Amino acid sequence: MSRVDYPPRLELARAPTPLQYLARASEKWGAGKRLWIKRDDLTGSALTGNKIRKLEFIGAYALEHGYQTLVTCGGVQSNHCRATALVAAQLGLDCHLVLRADGEPEAVTGNFLLDQLAGASHEIWPASDWGRHLKETFSRLEASFDAAGRPALMIPTGGSDSLGVWGYIRAAEELGADLKHHEIETAALVMATGSAGTQTGLTAGVAIFGLPLHVIGYAVCDDAAWFNQRVASDWQASLTRWSQLPDIDLVPTTRDHSVGPGYGRADAAVYQLIAELTRLEGIPLDPVYTGKAFQGLITDIEQGFFDDVDDIVFVHTGGVFGLFSHARALEQTVQNLR
Ligand SMILES: Cc1ncc(COP(=O)(O)O)c(C=O)c1O
């Protein structure tokens, strides 16, 4: 296994996270395969999920370069925004969030509540305008934090850029040790993909460390072509920025049949799966990312997509606070299961 010269990193995540065998879920859904879960939902308590691994590198960069504010963006229930707000508080930095809303008045719950507890300021844009205005909003904020003497590091959606990518390159190295420890010879490595940073890091890390894993992202928005292209372009940007990265051609794999009604919305099958897995293994997934990815995985197992592997590792990327804004639908699901 080759060593990689990582950029500076803060220790924010409780890692290594456990790789856990799911005995009952394997029996129910595995069709003879062993299902494993990489517990990146256990990287912390409030500061939990995949974003923390990216923020270890982003936070170190911010401190090293004298930034005093972290600015980022996402949906009102963004896990990434919540994680950034908490990291900023932990590092003594300010935080401002550029949030996207769907039109309904936003309940102060889940991630949005934690953002506010952490002292982050925010502005909310209607979903129809948010994307179009993001670039100019970021420029305006950057200038105004500069003028106020609190220079801001502008962090893109999901922390997915050539800095955040290191988080899951490093996680891939960790997975290499997990495979050895559990004597797993070869496996599929699957996860939700939203802004492609986790998928890019893992696809790159698996190639860099020569791991016997086939990385498969399950899209929660857009489609497979979009993600494959995004992984390729983010990897190119990473190669341009970091001379220590080996110039490997990445061949990403994305599945897009479990996007459902669109980003942030889930259908009854996803809610039901979340309840079933929680009852079976005591592990809640979320309706926006991990629930959809797990549903895509199960459909693919049923349809023979994984017939050539004995082991499947599902990366639980966190998102538990996203459950609370779906409480009504989940309550209905639970009642129907009784
Ligand atoms: C819980 C959870 N899982 C998966 C993802 C997807 O990660 P990425 O944005 O790196 O594709 C996110 C990103 O927002 C997330 O919050």
The ligand as a MOL file (V3000), in Angstrom:
LIG
                    3D

  0  0  0     0  0            999 V3000
M  V30 BEGIN CTAB
M  V30 COUNTS 16 16 0 0 0
M  V30 BEGIN ATOM
M  V30 1 C -25.7460 12.2380 4.9370 0
M  V30 2 C -25.0860 12.5030 3.6370 0
M  V30 3 N -24.7690 11.4400 2.8670 0
M  V30 4 C -24.1960 11.6100 1.6670 0
M  V30 5 C -23.9340 12.8630 1.1710 0
M  V30 6 C -23.3290 12.9840 -0.1790 0
M  V30 7 O -21.9880 13.3440 -0.0750 0
M  V30 8 P -21.3230 14.1920 -1.2320 0
M  V30 9 O -21.9250 15.5540 -1.1730 0
M  V30 10 O -19.8860 14.1670 -0.8960 0
M  V30 11 O -21.6600 13.5130 -2.5070 0
M  V30 12 C -24.2370 13.9920 1.9340 0
M  V30 13 C -23.9680 15.3320 1.3820 0
M  V30 14 O -24.5640 16.2970 1.5390 0
M  V30 15 C -24.8340 13.8120 3.2050 0
M  V30 16 O -25.1460 14.8650 3.9760 0
M  V30 END ATOM
M  V30 BEGIN BOND
M  V30 1 1 1 2
M  V30 2 1 2 3
M  V30 3 2 2 15
M  V30 4 2 3 4
M  V30 5 1 4 5
M  V30 6 1 5 6
M  V30 7 2 5 12
M  V30 8 1 6 7
M  V30 9 1 7 8
M  V30 10 2 8 9
M  V30 11 1 8 10
M  V30 12 1 8 11
M  V30 13 1 12 13
M  V30 14 1 12 15
M  V30 15 2 13 14
M  V30 16 1 15 16
M  V30 END BOND
M  V30 END CTAB
M  END
